[in-house]
């Protein structure tokens, strides 16, 4: 009897201890390259931008632990190929990411670059329409390929730089330049605060942003499908647009 009691006690102890010793799954590395105003690193290398809040909502919905990191673009692509980075985010069909990653099936959000102007200024339908004009840009942003095109000497576009979104809008309102190039999300609340029809906008770039899952992940397709399903639920609740609209854009 004494031996039986001992064995039962030992079994109970084992059942109690084993779950406590079980290791939690390692956090997935969610990494991005510098892309203000949606994601950037500060002077101490700490990540910031509304994508952080999007990632919090997404991974919580998927019930997956994660850690956010920022890398130069070339290093990010390499880490995706090697499986060191599990998840990233980029424009649809991004060639640097597709080399080592699967693209998700659900767009996270739509990135929009607009030209803002006073209503009496001629509408802009392509970058070529800006030749001979002045355009306000946020000094901290690169604006991708479009920014490089506008800054090229052959574009005949004069650039005026602003330090912030609100400063850029004030420059436009006070005729420092007839046009302002900026992303839709940080401008939306500023435009809404003005009297109706104060500012018109013309779309120049539209791009869907997707998740990218490393092909080196042990269950890349399963992880993609799990995150896609979680993203669909987050979007259905309106959380993605709420986060982007309410974000405290730093510049």
Beta strands, then each sheet from edge to edge (+ up, - down):
strand 1: 28-32
strand 2: 40-41
strand 3: 47-48
strand 4: 66-70
strand 5: 87-91
strand 6: 101-103
strand 7: 109-117
strand 8: 134-138
strand 9: 158-162
strand 10: 179-183
strand 11: 200-214
sheet 1: 1+ 4+
sheet 2: 2+ 3-
sheet 3: 5+ 11- 6+
sheet 4: 5+ 11- 7+ 10- 8- 9-
end
